[in-house]
């Protein structure tokens, strides 16, 4: 139901699953395994997998922390979008990549829940995309020392509020890894 014309396809958007981003993340191994399974499913079904990779002072481009985790390997033909802001659309070529693929619906996974995932979800929805968050395929680090809730609560709250998002002509929602259907809106 996307508001983007002639964009009938779905893509799996893998956001910032990098060594330095998920090293100490909540449920890291389970989340990475879920993402790996979704990447494999998308590839089997011919669904585009689009990778997003962040760089900043802590994630120096080319450094080990900047690299995508070793359990996940972007395919040679799969787009890789480099970003420097939380929203994966901001000052990147993501919109052009998705337009070229005819994508109007995104299935979003990755890190960090309370930063780049939330920013990207909202960025996609306001730009006209149907946007589904995979509830057990995103994670964040423990930021309780700075007043944030524990990571499990951050993930749970994000899943709760995203499951109730909507906008005119667009859908949003959450789904568990086991229930992902790349052909159906949430």
KEKE-3310 file (N, C-alpha, C; in steps of 0.2 Angstrom, whole numbers, plus 5000, padded with zeros to 4 digits):
npx = (5004:5011:5015:5022:5024:5023:5032:5032:5040:5048:5061:5075:5082:5097:5104:5118:5125:5138:5155:5159:5147:5138:5145:5144:5131:5114:5108:5115:5121:5110:5102:5110:5110:5097:5096:5105:5098:5086:5092:5097:5084:5078:5087:5085:5072:5073:5073:5078:5093:5098:5112:5117:5130:5138:5148:5159:5167:5170:5168:5178:5180:5185:5191:5192:5181:5172:5168:5157:5149:5157:5149:5140:5139:5139:5132:5141:5133:5124:5117:5127:5125:5133:5133:5132:5124:5110:5098:5096:5093:5097:5107:5112:5113:5102:5089:5089:5094:5084:5074:5078:5077:5064:5057:5045:5042:5049:5058:5065:5080:5093:5105:5108:5094:5088:5093:5099:5090:5077:5077:5079:5067:5057:5061:5059:5045:5040:5044:5036:5037:5031:5034:5041:5046:5057:5054:5063:5075:5083:5094:5102:5115:5119:5114:5111:5119:5119:5106:5097:5084:5085:5093:5084:5071:5071:5071:5059:5050:5052:5047:5034:5029:5031:5023:5011:5011:5006:5002:4995:4990:5001:5009:5014:5023:5026:5035:5039:5054:5052:5040:5041:5036:5040:5032:5020:5012:5014)
npy = (4994:5006:5023:5026:5027:5014:5005:4991:4981:4972:4974:4968:4977:4979:4985:4993:4981:4979:4976:4985:4990:4980:4973:4972:4970:4968:4951:4948:4937:4929:4938:4941:4929:4927:4938:4933:4921:4928:4935:4924:4918:4929:4930:4917:4919:4929:4942:4958:4962:4974:4983:4993:5003:5011:5025:5035:5045:5035:5023:5021:5022:5008:5002:4989:4989:4995:4986:4974:4962:4946:4934:4938:4941:4952:4950:4951:4957:4964:4979:4991:5003:5018:5027:5042:5047:5044:5041:5031:5035:5048:5060:5050:5037:5029:5030:5032:5019:5010:5015:5011:4998:4996:4996:4998:4993:4990:4978:4978:4976:4975:4986:5001:4998:5009:5020:5021:5012:5016:5029:5026:5018:5028:5037:5030:5028:5041:5045:5037:5024:5007:4999:4987:4981:4969:4960:4952:4954:4965:4975:4983:4991:4992:5005:5010:5017:5030:5034:5027:5015:4997:4987:4976:4981:4993:4987:4980:4990:4998:4988:4988:5001:5002:4993:4999:5009:5020:5028:5039:5030:5021:5007:5000:4990:4976:4960:4943:4934:4921:4923:4931:4937:4940:4944:4949:4963:4970)
npz = (5000:4999:4996:4986:4969:4956:4963:4967:4974:4988:5000:5010:5023:5030:5043:5049:5056:5062:5068:5079:5082:5087:5096:5110:5111:5116:5117:5106:5098:5095:5088:5077:5071:5068:5058:5049:5044:5039:5028:5020:5017:5010:4999:4993:4989:4980:4984:4986:4995:5005:5011:5025:5031:5044:5047:5058:5071:5080:5073:5062:5045:5036:5047:5059:5068:5061:5051:5044:5053:5055:5053:5044:5026:5014:4998:4982:4972:4979:4985:4995:5006:5012:5027:5038:5047:5058:5052:5039:5026:5026:5018:5009:4996:4997:4994:4980:4977:4981:4973:4961:4962:4962:4974:4987:4999:5015:5025:5040:5049:5061:5070:5079:5090:5097:5091:5076:5070:5074:5069:5055:5052:5054:5045:5033:5033:5033:5020:5012:5012:5015:5030:5039:5055:5060:5074:5083:5077:5079:5089:5103:5113:5130:5138:5151:5160:5156:5158:5151:5148:5152:5139:5134:5137:5129:5117:5117:5119:5108:5098:5103:5101:5087:5081:5081:5072:5059:5043:5032:5018:5020:5027:5043:5055:5065:5065:5069:5066:5062:5056:5045:5029:5014:5004:5008:5015:5032)
capx = (5000:5015:5013:5027:5021:5027:5037:5029:5044:5050:5068:5077:5086:5101:5106:5123:5127:5145:5158:5159:5140:5135:5150:5141:5124:5109:5106:5119:5122:5103:5099:5114:5108:5090:5097:5108:5092:5082:5096:5096:5077:5078:5091:5081:5066:5074:5071:5084:5095:5102:5116:5119:5136:5139:5155:5159:5173:5171:5168:5182:5179:5190:5194:5189:5175:5167:5167:5151:5151:5160:5144:5136:5143:5135:5134:5144:5128:5120:5119:5130:5125:5137:5130:5135:5118:5106:5093:5099:5091:5099:5113:5115:5110:5098:5082:5090:5095:5078:5070:5081:5075:5057:5055:5041:5041:5055:5058:5071:5083:5100:5106:5105:5087:5086:5096:5099:5084:5071:5078:5078:5060:5053:5063:5056:5038:5038:5046:5031:5038:5028:5040:5040:5052:5057:5055:5068:5081:5086:5097:5106:5119:5117:5116:5108:5124:5117:5099:5092:5081:5089:5092:5078:5066:5072:5069:5052:5046:5052:5042:5027:5026:5031:5017:5005:5012:5003:5002:4990:4993:5007:5008:5020:5021:5032:5034:5045:5058:5049:5034:5042:5034:5043:5027:5014:5013:5012)
capy = (5000:5011:5029:5027:5024:5009:5002:4985:4976:4972:4973:4967:4982:4977:4992:4993:4975:4980:4974:4990:4992:4975:4969:4971:4971:4963:4945:4949:4931:4927:4943:4940:4922:4929:4942:4928:4917:4932:4936:4918:4918:4934:4928:4911:4921:4934:4948:4962:4963:4981:4983:4999:5003:5018:5027:5041:5045:5028:5018:5024:5018:5003:4999:4982:4990:4997:4980:4970:4956:4940:4930:4940:4943:4955:4947:4955:4961:4967:4986:4993:5011:5020:5033:5045:5049:5039:5039:5028:5039:5055:5061:5044:5036:5023:5031:5030:5012:5007:5017:5007:4991:4996:4994:5002:4990:4988:4974:4982:4973:4978:4990:5000:4999:5016:5026:5020:5008:5020:5034:5023:5017:5034:5040:5027:5029:5048:5045:5034:5016:5002:4998:4982:4979:4962:4961:4948:4954:4971:4975:4989:4990:4994:5013:5012:5021:5036:5035:5024:5009:4991:4985:4972:4986:4997:4983:4978:4996:4999:4983:4990:5007:5002:4989:5003:5015:5020:5034:5039:5026:5017:5003:4999:4985:4971:4953:4939:4931:4915:4924:4936:4935:4946:4945:4952:4969:4969)
capz = (5000:4999:4992:4980:4962:4953:4968:4970:4977:4995:5001:5017:5024:5035:5046:5054:5059:5062:5074:5084:5084:5090:5100:5117:5111:5119:5113:5100:5094:5092:5083:5071:5068:5064:5052:5044:5042:5034:5022:5016:5014:5005:4993:4990:4986:4975:4987:4986:5002:5005:5017:5027:5035:5047:5049:5062:5074:5083:5068:5056:5039:5035:5053:5061:5071:5055:5046:5045:5057:5051:5052:5038:5021:5008:4991:4977:4968:4984:4987:5001:5007:5017:5030:5043:5051:5061:5047:5033:5020:5026:5014:5006:4990:4998:4990:4973:4976:4982:4967:4955:4963:4962:4981:4991:5006:5018:5031:5043:5054:5063:5076:5086:5091:5099:5087:5068:5068:5075:5064:5048:5052:5054:5039:5028:5033:5030:5013:5008:5012:5020:5034:5044:5059:5063:5081:5086:5073:5080:5095:5105:5118:5137:5139:5157:5164:5154:5160:5146:5150:5150:5132:5133:5138:5123:5111:5118:5118:5100:5095:5105:5097:5080:5079:5081:5068:5052:5040:5026:5012:5021:5033:5047:5060:5067:5064:5071:5061:5059:5052:5039:5022:5010:4999:5011:5020:5039)
cpx = (5004:5013:5017:5025:5026:5033:5034:5033:5046:5058:5070:5082:5090:5105:5112:5125:5134:5148:5158:5152:5137:5139:5147:5134:5120:5107:5109:5119:5115:5100:5103:5112:5101:5091:5100:5102:5088:5086:5096:5090:5076:5081:5087:5075:5067:5073:5078:5086:5100:5105:5117:5125:5137:5146:5154:5166:5175:5171:5172:5182:5186:5193:5190:5182:5169:5165:5160:5153:5153:5154:5139:5140:5138:5137:5137:5139:5124:5122:5122:5129:5129:5133:5134:5130:5114:5101:5097:5098:5095:5106:5116:5111:5105:5091:5083:5091:5088:5073:5072:5079:5067:5054:5051:5039:5048:5054:5065:5073:5090:5100:5108:5098:5085:5089:5095:5092:5078:5072:5076:5070:5056:5055:5060:5049:5036:5040:5041:5032:5033:5034:5038:5047:5052:5059:5060:5075:5084:5089:5100:5110:5116:5119:5113:5113:5122:5110:5094:5089:5086:5088:5085:5072:5066:5069:5061:5048:5046:5047:5035:5025:5026:5025:5011:5006:5008:5003:4997:4993:4999:5005:5015:5018:5027:5030:5040:5048:5055:5043:5035:5040:5035:5037:5021:5016:5011:5005)
cpy = (5006:5017:5030:5023:5019:5006:4996:4980:4977:4971:4972:4972:4980:4983:4990:4987:4975:4978:4979:4992:4987:4971:4967:4971:4966:4957:4945:4942:4928:4932:4942:4934:4923:4933:4937:4924:4921:4934:4930:4917:4923:4932:4922:4914:4927:4941:4952:4963:4969:4982:4991:4999:5010:5019:5034:5040:5038:5022:5021:5019:5014:5000:4993:4984:4992:4991:4977:4964:4950:4935:4932:4943:4946:4952:4953:4960:4965:4974:4987:5001:5013:5027:5036:5048:5044:5036:5037:5031:5046:5056:5055:5043:5030:5024:5030:5022:5008:5009:5012:5000:4990:4994:5000:4999:4988:4983:4976:4977:4976:4981:4997:5002:5006:5022:5025:5017:5012:5026:5032:5021:5023:5037:5037:5028:5036:5049:5041:5026:5013:5000:4993:4981:4972:4962:4958:4949:4961:4971:4982:4987:4993:5001:5015:5017:5029:5038:5031:5017:5003:4989:4981:4976:4990:4993:4982:4985:4998:4995:4986:4996:5006:4997:4993:5009:5014:5027:5034:5035:5022:5013:5002:4993:4981:4964:4949:4936:4926:4917:4929:4933:4941:4948:4949:4958:4967:4970)
cpz = (5000:4994:4986:4974:4959:4957:4971:4974:4985:4995:5008:5018:5030:5038:5051:5058:5059:5068:5080:5086:5089:5095:5107:5117:5114:5114:5106:5095:5091:5087:5077:5067:5064:5058:5047:5040:5037:5028:5018:5013:5009:4998:4989:4986:4981:4977:4988:4994:5001:5011:5019:5032:5037:5048:5053:5066:5078:5079:5061:5050:5037:5041:5055:5064:5066:5051:5049:5049:5053:5049:5046:5032:5015:5002:4987:4974:4973:4986:4994:5001:5013:5020:5036:5048:5053:5055:5041:5026:5020:5023:5012:5000:4991:4994:4983:4972:4976:4976:4961:4956:4963:4969:4984:4998:5008:5024:5034:5049:5056:5069:5074:5086:5092:5096:5079:5066:5068:5070:5057:5047:5050:5047:5033:5027:5031:5023:5009:5008:5017:5024:5040:5048:5061:5070:5085:5082:5073:5087:5097:5111:5125:5138:5146:5161:5162:5155:5155:5150:5148:5143:5130:5133:5131:5117:5111:5117:5111:5097:5097:5100:5090:5077:5079:5076:5061:5050:5034:5020:5013:5027:5037:5052:5061:5066:5067:5065:5058:5055:5046:5033:5018:5004:5001:5016:5027:5041)
residu = (UNK:UNK:UNK:UNK:UNK:UNK:UNK:UNK:UNK:UNK:UNK:UNK:UNK:UNK:UNK:UNK:UNK:UNK:UNK:UNK:UNK:UNK:UNK:UNK:UNK:UNK:UNK:UNK:UNK:UNK:UNK:UNK:UNK:UNK:UNK:UNK:UNK:UNK:UNK:UNK:UNK:UNK:UNK:UNK:UNK:UNK:UNK:UNK:UNK:UNK:UNK:UNK:UNK:UNK:UNK:UNK:UNK:UNK:UNK:UNK:UNK:UNK:UNK:UNK:UNK:UNK:UNK:UNK:UNK:UNK:UNK:UNK:UNK:UNK:UNK:UNK:UNK:UNK:UNK:UNK:UNK:UNK:UNK:UNK:UNK:UNK:UNK:UNK:UNK:UNK:UNK:UNK:UNK:UNK:UNK:UNK:UNK:UNK:UNK:UNK:UNK:UNK:UNK:UNK:UNK:UNK:UNK:UNK:UNK:UNK:UNK:UNK:UNK:UNK:UNK:UNK:UNK:UNK:UNK:UNK:UNK:UNK:UNK:UNK:UNK:UNK:UNK:UNK:UNK:UNK:UNK:UNK:UNK:UNK:UNK:UNK:UNK:UNK:UNK:UNK:UNK:UNK:UNK:UNK:UNK:UNK:UNK:UNK:UNK:UNK:UNK:UNK:UNK:UNK:UNK:UNK:UNK:UNK:UNK:UNK:UNK:UNK:UNK:UNK:UNK:UNK:UNK:UNK:UNK:UNK:UNK:UNK:UNK:UNK:UNK:UNK:UNK:UNK:UNK:UNK:UNK:UNK:UNK:UNK:UNK:UNK)
# end
